[in-house]
Amino acid sequence: MANRRMISKRISISEKVNLLSDFAKLLYTWIIPHTDDWGRIDGSPKKIKAIVMPLTTHSVKKFESAVKEIADAGLILWYEVENDLFVQIMGFEDHQTHLEKRTDSKFPDLPKESQKIYPSAN
């Protein structure tokens, strides 16, 4: 997994991103550098909080709402495999460089019949 991720300056004029609440915008942009080489990260709101914003005082419930908001906007796919939650950044490859050197993902591939999932916080 890379230590850096590209966040295009076009993100600031993305209509999808600009429809998000301020907290969801921040969370979405801060998730990107934490994803693996395939644009995936643990999808449990509690784990996202621990990984992406460990020093925040915002509740896990707020993270759950923000992840749902980001998924509703079509910026991520929030999916479940064997009772574990994962996030896939949509269009990840369009904004990243050097992906020819990808490491294998430790997260499962998207299920064939992906559904939006809105779980309660764990």
FIFI-613922 format. One record per atom (N, C-alpha, C, O): residue number from 1; residue in three letters; atom name; x, y, z. Coordinates in Angstrom, 1 decimal, always signed. Layout:
nr rest atom xx yy zz
NUM Ala CA X Y Z
...
This chain:
nr rest atom xx yy zz
1 Met N +0.8 -1.2 +0.0
1 Met CA +0.0 +0.0 +0.0
1 Met C +0.9 +1.2 +0.0
1 Met O +1.9 +1.3 +0.7
2 Ala N +0.5 +2.2 -0.8
2 Ala CA +1.3 +3.4 -0.9
2 Ala C +1.1 +4.3 +0.3
2 Ala O +0.1 +4.2 +1.1
3 Asn N +2.1 +5.2 +0.6
3 Asn CA +2.0 +6.1 +1.7
3 Asn C +1.3 +7.4 +1.3
3 Asn O +1.0 +8.2 +2.2
4 Arg N +1.1 +7.6 +0.0
4 Arg CA +0.5 +8.8 -0.5
4 Arg C -0.6 +8.5 -1.5
4 Arg O -0.5 +7.4 -2.2
5 Arg N -1.5 +9.3 -1.6
5 Arg CA -2.6 +9.2 -2.6
5 Arg C -2.8 +10.6 -3.2
5 Arg O -2.6 +11.6 -2.6
6 Met N -3.2 +10.6 -4.5
6 Met CA -3.4 +11.8 -5.2
6 Met C -4.9 +12.2 -4.9
6 Met O -5.8 +11.4 -5.1
7 Ile N -5.1 +13.5 -4.6
7 Ile CA -6.4 +14.1 -4.5
7 Ile C -6.4 +15.2 -5.5
7 Ile O -5.8 +16.2 -5.3
8 Ser N -7.1 +15.0 -6.6
8 Ser CA -7.2 +16.0 -7.7
8 Ser C -7.8 +17.3 -7.2
8 Ser O -8.7 +17.3 -6.4
9 Lys N -7.3 +18.4 -7.7
9 Lys CA -7.9 +19.7 -7.4
9 Lys C -9.3 +19.8 -8.0
9 Lys O -10.0 +20.7 -7.6
10 Arg N -9.7 +18.9 -8.9
10 Arg CA -11.0 +18.9 -9.4
10 Arg C -12.1 +18.5 -8.4
10 Arg O -13.3 +18.8 -8.5
11 Ile N -11.6 +18.0 -7.3
11 Ile CA -12.5 +17.6 -6.2
11 Ile C -13.3 +18.8 -5.7
11 Ile O -14.4 +18.7 -5.2
12 Ser N -12.7 +20.0 -5.7
12 Ser CA -13.3 +21.2 -5.2
12 Ser C -14.5 +21.7 -6.0
12 Ser O -15.3 +22.4 -5.6
13 Ile N -14.5 +21.2 -7.3
13 Ile CA -15.7 +21.6 -8.1
13 Ile C -16.6 +20.4 -8.5
13 Ile O -17.5 +20.5 -9.3
14 Ser N -16.3 +19.3 -7.8
14 Ser CA -17.2 +18.1 -8.0
14 Ser C -18.6 +18.4 -7.5
14 Ser O -18.7 +18.8 -6.3
15 Glu N -19.6 +18.3 -8.3
15 Glu CA -21.0 +18.5 -7.8
15 Glu C -21.4 +17.5 -6.8
15 Glu O -22.1 +17.8 -5.8
16 Lys N -20.9 +16.3 -7.0
16 Lys CA -21.3 +15.2 -6.0
16 Lys C -20.7 +15.6 -4.6
16 Lys O -21.3 +15.5 -3.6
17 Val N -19.4 +15.9 -4.6
17 Val CA -18.7 +16.3 -3.4
17 Val C -19.3 +17.5 -2.7
17 Val O -19.5 +17.5 -1.5
18 Asn N -19.7 +18.5 -3.5
18 Asn CA -20.2 +19.7 -3.0
18 Asn C -21.6 +19.6 -2.4
18 Asn O -22.1 +20.5 -1.8
19 Leu N -22.3 +18.5 -2.7
19 Leu CA -23.6 +18.3 -2.1
19 Leu C -23.5 +17.7 -0.7
19 Leu O -24.5 +17.6 +0.0
20 Leu N -22.3 +17.2 -0.3
20 Leu CA -22.1 +16.6 +1.0
20 Leu C -22.1 +17.7 +2.1
20 Leu O -21.7 +18.8 +1.8
21 Ser N -22.4 +17.3 +3.3
21 Ser CA -22.2 +18.1 +4.4
21 Ser C -20.7 +18.4 +4.6
21 Ser O -19.9 +17.6 +4.1
22 Asp N -20.3 +19.4 +5.4
22 Asp CA -18.9 +19.7 +5.6
22 Asp C -18.1 +18.5 +6.2
22 Asp O -17.0 +18.2 +5.8
23 Phe N -18.8 +17.9 +7.2
23 Phe CA -18.1 +16.7 +7.8
23 Phe C -17.9 +15.6 +6.8
23 Phe O -16.8 +15.0 +6.8
24 Ala N -18.9 +15.3 +6.0
24 Ala CA -18.8 +14.2 +5.0
24 Ala C -17.7 +14.5 +4.0
24 Ala O -17.0 +13.7 +3.5
25 Lys N -17.6 +15.8 +3.6
25 Lys CA -16.6 +16.2 +2.6
25 Lys C -15.2 +15.9 +3.2
25 Lys O -14.3 +15.4 +2.5
26 Leu N -15.0 +16.4 +4.4
26 Leu CA -13.7 +16.2 +5.1
26 Leu C -13.4 +14.7 +5.2
26 Leu O -12.3 +14.2 +4.9
27 Leu N -14.4 +13.9 +5.6
27 Leu CA -14.2 +12.5 +5.8
27 Leu C -13.8 +11.8 +4.5
27 Leu O -12.9 +11.0 +4.4
28 Tyr N -14.6 +12.2 +3.4
28 Tyr CA -14.3 +11.6 +2.1
28 Tyr C -12.9 +11.9 +1.7
28 Tyr O -12.2 +10.9 +1.2
29 Thr N -12.5 +13.1 +1.8
29 Thr CA -11.1 +13.4 +1.3
29 Thr C -10.0 +12.8 +2.2
29 Thr O -8.9 +12.5 +1.7
30 Trp N -10.3 +12.7 +3.5
30 Trp CA -9.3 +12.1 +4.4
30 Trp C -9.3 +10.5 +4.3
30 Trp O -8.3 +9.9 +4.6
31 Ile N -10.4 +9.9 +3.8
31 Ile CA -10.4 +8.5 +3.6
31 Ile C -9.4 +8.1 +2.5
31 Ile O -8.7 +7.1 +2.6
32 Ile N -9.4 +8.9 +1.4
32 Ile CA -8.6 +8.5 +0.2
32 Ile C -7.2 +8.1 +0.5
32 Ile O -6.7 +7.1 +0.0
33 Pro N -6.4 +8.9 +1.3
33 Pro CA -5.0 +8.5 +1.5
33 Pro C -4.8 +7.2 +2.4
33 Pro O -3.8 +6.6 +2.4
34 His N -5.9 +6.8 +3.0
34 His CA -5.8 +5.6 +3.8
34 His C -6.2 +4.3 +3.1
34 His O -6.1 +3.2 +3.7
35 Thr N -6.7 +4.5 +1.9
35 Thr CA -7.1 +3.3 +1.1
35 Thr C -5.9 +2.5 +0.6
35 Thr O -4.8 +3.0 +0.5
36 Asp N -6.2 +1.2 +0.3
36 Asp CA -5.1 +0.4 -0.3
36 Asp C -5.0 +0.7 -1.8
36 Asp O -5.6 +1.7 -2.3
37 Asp N -4.2 +0.0 -2.5
37 Asp CA -3.9 +0.3 -3.9
37 Asp C -5.1 +0.0 -4.8
37 Asp O -5.0 +0.3 -6.0
38 Trp N -6.2 -0.4 -4.3
38 Trp CA -7.4 -0.7 -5.0
38 Trp C -8.5 +0.3 -4.6
38 Trp O -9.6 +0.2 -5.1
39 Gly N -8.2 +1.2 -3.7
39 Gly CA -9.2 +2.2 -3.3
39 Gly C -10.2 +1.6 -2.2
39 Gly O -11.3 +2.1 -2.1
40 Arg N -9.7 +0.7 -1.5
40 Arg CA -10.5 +0.0 -0.5
40 Arg C -10.0 +0.3 +1.0
40 Arg O -8.8 +0.5 +1.2
41 Ile N -10.9 +0.2 +1.9
41 Ile CA -10.6 +0.4 +3.3
41 Ile C -11.7 -0.3 +4.1
41 Ile O -12.8 -0.6 +3.6
42 Asp N -11.4 -0.6 +5.4
42 Asp CA -12.4 -1.2 +6.3
42 Asp C -13.6 -0.2 +6.3
42 Asp O -13.4 +1.0 +6.2
43 Gly N -14.8 -0.8 +6.3
43 Gly CA -16.0 +0.0 +6.2
43 Gly C -16.8 +0.1 +7.5
43 Gly O -17.8 +0.8 +7.5
44 Ser N -16.3 -0.4 +8.6
44 Ser CA -17.0 -0.2 +9.9
44 Ser C -16.8 +1.2 +10.3
44 Ser O -15.7 +1.7 +10.3
45 Pro N -17.9 +1.9 +10.6
45 Pro CA -17.8 +3.3 +11.0
45 Pro C -16.8 +3.5 +12.2
45 Pro O -16.0 +4.5 +12.3
46 Lys N -16.8 +2.5 +13.1
46 Lys CA -15.8 +2.6 +14.2
46 Lys C -14.4 +2.5 +13.8
46 Lys O -13.5 +3.2 +14.2
47 Lys N -14.1 +1.6 +12.8
47 Lys CA -12.8 +1.4 +12.3
47 Lys C -12.4 +2.6 +11.4
47 Lys O -11.2 +3.1 +11.5
48 Ile N -13.3 +3.2 +10.6
48 Ile CA -13.0 +4.4 +9.8
48 Ile C -12.6 +5.5 +10.8
48 Ile O -11.6 +6.2 +10.5
49 Lys N -13.3 +5.7 +11.9
49 Lys CA -13.0 +6.7 +12.8
49 Lys C -11.6 +6.5 +13.4
49 Lys O -10.8 +7.4 +13.4
50 Ala N -11.3 +5.3 +13.8
50 Ala CA -10.0 +4.9 +14.3
50 Ala C -8.8 +5.1 +13.4
50 Ala O -7.7 +5.6 +13.7
51 Ile N -9.1 +4.8 +12.1
51 Ile CA -8.0 +4.9 +11.1
51 Ile C -7.9 +6.3 +10.5
51 Ile O -6.7 +6.8 +10.4
52 Val N -9.0 +6.9 +10.2
52 Val CA -8.9 +8.2 +9.5
52 Val C -8.9 +9.4 +10.4
52 Val O -8.2 +10.4 +10.1
53 Met N -9.6 +9.4 +11.5
53 Met CA -9.7 +10.6 +12.4
53 Met C -9.6 +10.1 +13.8
53 Met O -10.5 +10.4 +14.6
54 Pro N -8.5 +9.5 +14.2
54 Pro CA -8.4 +9.0 +15.6
54 Pro C -8.5 +10.0 +16.7
54 Pro O -8.8 +9.7 +17.8
55 Leu N -8.2 +11.2 +16.4
55 Leu CA -8.2 +12.3 +17.5
55 Leu C -9.4 +13.1 +17.6
55 Leu O -9.6 +13.9 +18.5
56 Thr N -10.4 +12.8 +16.7
56 Thr CA -11.7 +13.5 +16.8
56 Thr C -12.6 +13.1 +17.9
56 Thr O -12.5 +12.0 +18.4
57 Thr N -13.4 +14.0 +18.3
57 Thr CA -14.4 +13.7 +19.4
57 Thr C -15.7 +13.4 +18.8
57 Thr O -16.7 +13.1 +19.5
58 His N -15.8 +13.4 +17.5
58 His CA -17.1 +13.1 +16.8
58 His C -17.5 +11.6 +17.1
58 His O -16.6 +10.8 +17.2
59 Ser N -18.7 +11.4 +17.2
59 Ser CA -19.2 +10.0 +17.6
59 Ser C -19.2 +9.1 +16.4
59 Ser O -19.1 +9.5 +15.2
60 Val N -19.1 +7.8 +16.7
60 Val CA -19.2 +6.7 +15.7
60 Val C -20.5 +6.9 +14.9
60 Val O -20.5 +6.7 +13.7
61 Lys N -21.6 +7.3 +15.5
61 Lys CA -22.8 +7.5 +14.8
61 Lys C -22.7 +8.6 +13.8
61 Lys O -23.3 +8.5 +12.7
62 Lys N -21.9 +9.6 +14.1
62 Lys CA -21.7 +10.7 +13.1
62 Lys C -20.9 +10.1 +11.9
62 Lys O -21.2 +10.5 +10.7
63 Phe N -20.0 +9.3 +12.1
63 Phe CA -19.2 +8.6 +11.1
63 Phe C -20.1 +7.8 +10.2
63 Phe O -20.0 +7.8 +9.0
64 Glu N -21.0 +7.0 +10.9
64 Glu CA -21.9 +6.1 +10.2
64 Glu C -22.8 +7.0 +9.2
64 Glu O -23.0 +6.6 +8.1
65 Ser N -23.3 +8.1 +9.7
65 Ser CA -24.2 +9.0 +8.9
65 Ser C -23.4 +9.5 +7.7
65 Ser O -23.9 +9.6 +6.6
66 Ala N -22.2 +9.9 +8.0
66 Ala CA -21.3 +10.5 +6.9
66 Ala C -21.0 +9.5 +5.9
66 Ala O -21.0 +9.8 +4.7
67 Val N -20.7 +8.3 +6.3
67 Val CA -20.4 +7.2 +5.3
67 Val C -21.6 +6.9 +4.4
67 Val O -21.5 +6.7 +3.2
68 Lys N -22.8 +6.9 +5.1
68 Lys CA -24.0 +6.7 +4.3
68 Lys C -24.2 +7.8 +3.3
68 Lys O -24.6 +7.6 +2.2
69 Glu N -24.0 +9.0 +3.8
69 Glu CA -24.2 +10.2 +2.9
69 Glu C -23.2 +10.1 +1.7
69 Glu O -23.6 +10.4 +0.6
70 Ile N -22.0 +9.7 +1.9
70 Ile CA -21.0 +9.6 +0.9
70 Ile C -21.4 +8.5 -0.1
70 Ile O -21.3 +8.7 -1.3
71 Ala N -21.9 +7.4 +0.4
71 Ala CA -22.4 +6.3 -0.4
71 Ala C -23.6 +6.8 -1.2
71 Ala O -23.7 +6.4 -2.4
72 Asp N -24.5 +7.5 -0.6
72 Asp CA -25.7 +8.0 -1.3
72 Asp C -25.4 +8.9 -2.5
72 Asp O -26.1 +8.9 -3.5
73 Ala N -24.3 +9.6 -2.3
73 Ala CA -23.8 +10.5 -3.4
73 Ala C -23.1 +9.8 -4.5
73 Ala O -22.8 +10.4 -5.5
74 Gly N -22.9 +8.5 -4.3
74 Gly CA -22.2 +7.7 -5.4
74 Gly C -20.7 +7.8 -5.4
74 Gly O -20.1 +7.4 -6.4
75 Leu N -20.1 +8.3 -4.3
75 Leu CA -18.7 +8.5 -4.3
75 Leu C -18.0 +7.3 -3.8
75 Leu O -16.8 +7.0 -4.1
76 Ile N -18.7 +6.4 -3.0
76 Ile CA -18.1 +5.2 -2.6
76 Ile C -19.2 +4.1 -2.7
76 Ile O -20.4 +4.4 -2.8
77 Leu N -18.7 +2.9 -2.7
77 Leu CA -19.7 +1.8 -2.5
77 Leu C -19.3 +1.2 -1.2
77 Leu O -18.2 +0.8 -0.9
78 Trp N -20.4 +1.1 -0.3
78 Trp CA -20.2 +0.5 +1.0
78 Trp C -20.8 -0.9 +1.0
78 Trp O -22.0 -1.0 +0.8
79 Tyr N -20.0 -1.9 +1.1
79 Tyr CA -20.4 -3.2 +0.9
79 Tyr C -20.0 -4.2 +2.0
79 Tyr O -19.2 -3.9 +2.8
80 Glu N -20.7 -5.3 +2.0
80 Glu CA -20.5 -6.3 +3.1
80 Glu C -20.1 -7.6 +2.4
80 Glu O -20.7 -8.1 +1.4
81 Val N -19.1 -8.3 +3.0
81 Val CA -18.7 -9.6 +2.7
81 Val C -18.5 -10.4 +4.0
81 Val O -17.7 -10.0 +4.8
82 Glu N -19.3 -11.5 +4.1
82 Glu CA -19.2 -12.3 +5.3
82 Glu C -19.3 -11.5 +6.6
82 Glu O -18.5 -11.7 +7.5
83 Asn N -20.3 -10.7 +6.6
83 Asn CA -20.6 -9.9 +7.8
83 Asn C -19.6 -8.8 +8.2
83 Asn O -19.7 -8.2 +9.2
84 Asp N -18.6 -8.6 +7.3
84 Asp CA -17.7 -7.5 +7.5
84 Asp C -17.9 -6.4 +6.5
84 Asp O -18.3 -6.7 +5.3
85 Leu N -17.8 -5.1 +6.9
85 Leu CA -18.1 -4.0 +6.0
85 Leu C -16.8 -3.4 +5.4
85 Leu O -15.7 -3.4 +6.0
86 Phe N -16.9 -3.0 +4.1
86 Phe CA -15.8 -2.4 +3.4
86 Phe C -16.3 -1.2 +2.6
86 Phe O -17.5 -1.1 +2.3
87 Val N -15.3 -0.3 +2.3
87 Val CA -15.6 +0.8 +1.4
87 Val C -14.7 +0.7 +0.2
87 Val O -13.5 +0.4 +0.3
88 Gln N -15.3 +1.0 -1.0
88 Gln CA -14.6 +1.1 -2.2
88 Gln C -14.8 +2.5 -2.8
88 Gln O -15.9 +2.9 -3.0
89 Ile N -13.7 +3.2 -3.0
89 Ile CA -13.8 +4.5 -3.6
89 Ile C -14.1 +4.4 -5.1
89 Ile O -13.4 +3.6 -5.8
90 Met N -15.2 +5.0 -5.5
90 Met CA -15.6 +4.9 -6.9
90 Met C -14.7 +5.8 -7.8
90 Met O -14.3 +6.9 -7.4
91 Gly N -14.3 +5.2 -8.9
91 Gly CA -13.4 +6.0 -9.8
91 Gly C -12.0 +6.2 -9.3
91 Gly O -11.2 +7.1 -9.8
92 Phe N -11.6 +5.3 -8.4
92 Phe CA -10.3 +5.5 -7.7
92 Phe C -9.1 +5.5 -8.8
92 Phe O -8.2 +6.4 -8.6
93 Glu N -9.1 +4.6 -9.7
93 Glu CA -8.1 +4.5 -10.7
93 Glu C -7.9 +5.8 -11.6
93 Glu O -6.8 +6.1 -12.1
94 Asp N -9.0 +6.5 -11.7
94 Asp CA -9.0 +7.7 -12.6
94 Asp C -8.1 +8.8 -12.0
94 Asp O -7.7 +9.7 -12.8
95 His N -7.8 +8.8 -10.7
95 His CA -7.0 +9.9 -10.1
95 His C -5.7 +9.5 -9.5
95 His O -5.1 +10.3 -8.8
96 Gln N -5.3 +8.2 -9.7
96 Gln CA -4.1 +7.7 -9.0
96 Gln C -3.0 +7.4 -10.1
96 Gln O -3.3 +7.0 -11.2
97 Thr N -1.8 +7.6 -9.7
97 Thr CA -0.7 +7.2 -10.5
97 Thr C +0.1 +6.0 -10.0
97 Thr O -0.1 +5.7 -8.8
98 His N +0.9 +5.4 -10.8
98 His CA +1.7 +4.3 -10.4
98 His C +1.0 +3.1 -9.9
98 His O +1.4 +2.3 -9.1
99 Leu N -0.2 +2.9 -10.5
99 Leu CA -1.0 +1.7 -10.0
99 Leu C -0.5 +0.4 -10.7
99 Leu O -1.0 -0.7 -10.3
100 Glu N +0.4 +0.5 -11.6
100 Glu CA +0.9 -0.7 -12.2
100 Glu C +1.8 -1.5 -11.1
100 Glu O +2.1 -2.7 -11.4
101 Lys N +2.1 -0.9 -10.0
101 Lys CA +2.9 -1.5 -9.0
101 Lys C +2.0 -1.9 -7.8
101 Lys O +2.5 -2.0 -6.6
102 Arg N +0.7 -2.1 -8.0
102 Arg CA -0.2 -2.4 -6.9
102 Arg C +0.2 -3.7 -6.2
102 Arg O +0.7 -4.7 -6.7
103 Thr N -0.1 -3.6 -4.9
103 Thr CA +0.0 -4.8 -4.0
103 Thr C -1.3 -5.4 -4.0
103 Thr O -2.3 -4.8 -4.2
104 Asp N -1.4 -6.7 -3.7
104 Asp CA -2.7 -7.4 -3.5
104 Asp C -3.5 -6.7 -2.4
104 Asp O -3.0 -6.3 -1.4
105 Ser N -4.8 -6.6 -2.6
105 Ser CA -5.7 -6.0 -1.6
105 Ser C -5.9 -7.1 -0.5
105 Ser O -6.1 -8.2 -0.8
106 Lys N -5.9 -6.6 +0.7
106 Lys CA -6.3 -7.4 +1.9
106 Lys C -7.8 -7.4 +2.1
106 Lys O -8.3 -8.2 +2.9
107 Phe N -8.5 -6.6 +1.3
107 Phe CA -9.9 -6.5 +1.4
107 Phe C -10.5 -7.3 +0.2
107 Phe O -10.0 -7.4 -0.9
108 Pro N -11.7 -7.9 +0.5
108 Pro CA -12.4 -8.7 -0.6
108 Pro C -12.8 -7.8 -1.8
108 Pro O -13.1 -6.6 -1.6
109 Asp N -12.9 -8.4 -2.9
109 Asp CA -13.4 -7.8 -4.1
109 Asp C -14.9 -7.4 -3.9
109 Asp O -15.5 -8.0 -3.0
110 Leu N -15.4 -6.5 -4.7
110 Leu CA -16.8 -6.2 -4.6
110 Leu C -17.6 -7.4 -4.9
110 Leu O -17.3 -8.2 -5.8
111 Pro N -18.7 -7.6 -4.2
111 Pro CA -19.6 -8.8 -4.5
111 Pro C -20.2 -8.5 -5.9
111 Pro O -20.4 -7.4 -6.3
112 Lys N -20.5 -9.6 -6.5
112 Lys CA -21.1 -9.5 -7.9
112 Lys C -22.5 -8.7 -7.8
112 Lys O -22.7 -7.9 -8.7
113 Glu N -23.2 -8.9 -6.8
113 Glu CA -24.5 -8.2 -6.6
113 Glu C -24.4 -7.2 -5.5
113 Glu O -25.0 -7.3 -4.5
114 Ser N -23.6 -6.2 -5.8
114 Ser CA -23.4 -5.2 -4.7
114 Ser C -24.6 -4.4 -4.4
114 Ser O -25.4 -4.0 -5.3
115 Gln N -24.9 -4.3 -3.2
115 Gln CA -26.0 -3.5 -2.7
115 Gln C -25.5 -2.4 -1.7
115 Gln O -24.5 -2.6 -1.0
116 Lys N -26.1 -1.3 -1.7
116 Lys CA -25.8 -0.3 -0.7
116 Lys C -26.2 -0.9 +0.7
116 Lys O -27.3 -1.5 +0.8
117 Ile N -25.4 -0.7 +1.6
117 Ile CA -25.7 -1.3 +3.0
117 Ile C -25.6 -0.2 +4.0
117 Ile O -24.6 +0.6 +4.0
118 Tyr N -26.6 -0.1 +4.8
118 Tyr CA -26.6 +1.0 +5.9
118 Tyr C -26.7 +0.3 +7.2
118 Tyr O -27.8 +0.2 +7.7
119 Pro N -25.6 -0.2 +7.7
119 Pro CA -25.7 -0.9 +9.0
119 Pro C -25.8 +0.0 +10.2
119 Pro O -25.5 +1.2 +10.1
120 Ser N -26.1 -0.5 +11.3
120 Ser CA -26.0 +0.2 +12.6
120 Ser C -24.5 +0.2 +13.0
120 Ser O -23.8 -0.8 +12.6
121 Ala N -24.1 +1.1 +13.7
121 Ala CA -22.7 +1.2 +14.1
121 Ala C -22.3 +0.0 +15.0
121 Ala O -23.1 -0.4 +15.8
122 Asn N -21.2 -0.6 +14.8
122 Asn CA -20.7 -1.7 +15.6
122 Asn C -20.1 -1.3 +16.9
122 Asn O -19.6 -2.1 +17.7
